[in-house]
Amino acid sequence: MINCGVKSGSIANFEAIQSINMICLFLIAGSVFYALQWGVFNYYPLMVLSLMFSINYSFCFVWMRIGKPNYAAYHCLISAIVHFSVYSIVIFNRDAGYQWFLIAIIPASFLMIPSASRWHHVAFSLVAMLVIIVSETGIYGAPIYTFPAELRTLSILIEGLFLVIGLNLTMQICNHSIDKYQSKLVALGQKDELTDIANRRFFMSSIKQLAQKEQSNYFILTLDLDHFKKLNDQYGHAVGDQALINVANTINTIIPNGSLLARLGGEEFAILLYSDTRDHAIAISNNIRVAIAEHSITTSKGEKVNCTTSIGISPLTLDFSASMQLSDKALYQAKEKGRNCVVFLNNIPVQAENNEYKN
């Protein structure tokens, strides 16, 4: 069976949670690394401060555990801004280079809080740039420590490495998110939202492509639920929607692999049926008709509701549009013949073949 659906769920939230987890782990690992560095060079106050920041970042996972990913994102972003601001302005000056870590705040804010207003992202960007400017211009001229000259080269190498890894990490997550969004948009353009099967656009595109390649083993089935408006009026649209979902599920259990089920609109469905022979296609159509008639829906009041369907069949030919029209014509004939039956029509140059099948 051809499948064009996607699993439901919020890709944005899932990607945001992944981004928060990865970025927080990266910040914790970086803080621990710097704590070890300060410990090796006997800068114990800085070692303690780095460890405190690593613990602070760990609280993001507490927010995540209680189901507050947005709180975790803001906690992480604000902590990172404070962290690098303190190191680049208060503890050291621009020579330490910590201010450049703030560049990563800009893409990180988009990844961690994608659903926030753009003004949130603008605010984080402006604060990050402001800290960089203050550090670079030396407006605040009384840092606590003079950055050790012997660590300057090592610091530049480490900061460059962390910045490259951090930016690549955020861009990788961003590209991954874009790919998933594109896949979801493609899927949404191909499926029916209610029944989670193919929609009319995808169905017509599929038969057009198939008709240009091989059409000998394919048939077009057009189905319409009988008296569906009456069902909707009598039992309500919720029951009507459930009937459509049940019909789609029932058909999917019957049609063979390589076939495609679509909802054309309202109570009308279509099947691109893979079958070796006409008789096999008719037999499958009758199986579908019987299965739908036997399947009942229970309303909220405990009433059993059944519906029937009329089915028109035609072979798929190179002229797919004419094949679709012929299948529609067969469906209308099935309706005229009393509904709940199958009609097969075939365009044969000399004579038209018209058969009705009803058990």
C-alpha positions, -999 to +999 in steps of 0.1 A: +000+000+000+013+035-009+016+056+022+018+094+022+010+102+058+032+114+087+029+108+124+012+135+143+030+155+168+048+188+172+081+188+153+088+223+166+085+213+203+105+181+197+133+199+180+134+226+206+137+201+234+165+184+216+183+217+211+179+226+248+193+193+259+223+195+235+232+231+242+229+227+279+251+197+279+276+216+258+276+245+282+280+222+312+309+204+296+326+237+287+322+250+322+336+219+337+365+220+313+373+256+323+370+247+360+397+221+355+418+246+336+416+272+364+423+245+390+455+234+371+468+270+371+458+276+407+430+301+400+407+285+425+381+313+428+375+310+390+374+272+393+346+275+419+328+301+398+329+278+367+316+249+387+288+271+400+278+280+364+279+243+354+255+235+383+233+264+373+230+251+337+220+217+352+188+232+366+176+234+330+170+197+331+149+202+362+126+225+342+126+199+314+116+171+338+086+190+351+075+198+315+086+234+312+109+234+282+104+272+276+115+279+312+145+257+306+154+276+274+151+310+290+171+298+320+198+285+298+200+316+275+199+341+303+225+321+323+248+320+293+246+357+288+253+364+325+281+338+324+300+353+295+292+389+305+308+383+339+339+367+324+344+392+296+336+425+315+339+420+353+365+393+358+386+399+327+387+424+299+385+419+262+418+402+262+402+370+275+380+367+245+350+353+263+327+379+248+328+361+214+309+331+229+279+354+229+277+352+191+263+317+196+234+331+216+217+344+185+211+311+166+207+293+200+176+315+208+159+305+176+165+268+182+156+267+218+124+289+217+112+286+180+076+294+189+084+327+208+077+361+193+105+375+171+110+402+197+123+376+221+150+367+197+158+404+189+161+411+226+186+383+232+205+394+201+207+430+213+218+421+248+245+398+234+258+425+210+257+451+238+279+429+260+303+424+231+305+461+225+310+469+262+338+444+264+355+455+232+354+492+239+365+488+275+337+510+289+339+490+321+376+495+330+380+478+363+382+440+358+391+419+388+418+399+371+444+406+344+442+377+321+474+356+324+497+363+294+509+327+295+474+315+289+466+338+260+475+315+231+459+285+248+428+305+255+424+316+219+427+281+207+402+267+232+377+295+226+380+292+189+375+254+191+345+258+214+329+285+193+333+265+161+318+234+177+290+255+193+281+273+161+283+241+140+262+223+166+235+249+165+236+251+126+234+213+124+203+212+146+188+241+126+194+223+093+179+191+107+148+210+119+144+226+084+146+192+067+119+179+091+097+209+085+101+205+047+092+168+050+061+176+071+050+203+047+053+179+018+033+153+037+006+178+047+002+187+010-003+150+002-026+137+029-062+142+041-061+156+076-092+137+089-085+102+076-047+104+074-048+090+038-038+106+005-057+136-007-071+144-042-039+163-053-016+134-044-040+109-060-042+127-093-005+132-094+001+095-087-022+082-114-007+107-139+028+095-132+018+058-133-003+062-165+029+074-183+048+043-171+027+011-167-010+010-165-019-026-174-023-038-138-040-009-123-077+001-119-093+032-107-121+027-081-143+056-072-164+052-040-191+073-026-209+066+008-246+063+003-270+088+019-241+103+038-258+137+042-287+120+059-263+103+083-247+136+091-281+153+096-295+125+118-265+117+140-242+148+137-209+155+121-189+138+148-205+105+138-200+114+102-163+120+107-159+087+125-177+070+097-152+084+072-123+074+094-137+038+098-142+035+060-106+046+053-093+021+079-115-007+066-104-002+030-067-001+040-070-036+055-084-049+022-065-034-007-032-051-017+003-036-015+010-012-043-024+003-042-033+039-031-063+050-011-073+087-012-102+109+000-112+131-029-135+152-007-166+149+015-177+113+014-160+104-018-129+082-019-108+068-047-085+038-050-056+032-074-059-005-072-031-029-082-047-061-096-037-087-122-072-090-137-105-073-140-123-100-122-098-097-093-104-059-091-141-065-091-138-091-063-117-067-042-143-040-048-171-062-036-150-072-005-147-035+003-184-029-003-194-058+020-169-049+047-181-013+049-218-024+050-210-048+079-190-023+099-211-004+124-204+027+144-217+032+180-229+067+188-227+084+222-263+072+228-254+036+221-270+034+187-255+012+160-250+031+127-242+014+094-234+029+060-231+015+025-210+025-005-214+026-043-183+018-063-173+026-099-144+008-116-124+015-148-090+004-160-061+029-158-051+039-193-026+063-208-053+089-208-056+090-170-081+118-171-105+098-193-100+068-170-110+089-140-141+102-158-151+067-167-147+056-131-170+085-121-195+075-147-195+039-134-201+053-099-231+074-110-245+042-127-241+023-094-260+051-077-288+049-103-290+012-099-300+014-063-266+020-045-246-005-025-233-021-057-202-022-079-203-011-116-174-018-140-169+003-172-143-002-199-136+020-229-135-005-258-133+010-293-161-011-308-185-017-279-188-005-243-186-030-216-210-023-187-214-048-159-231-045-125-219-066-096-239-069-064-240-097-039 
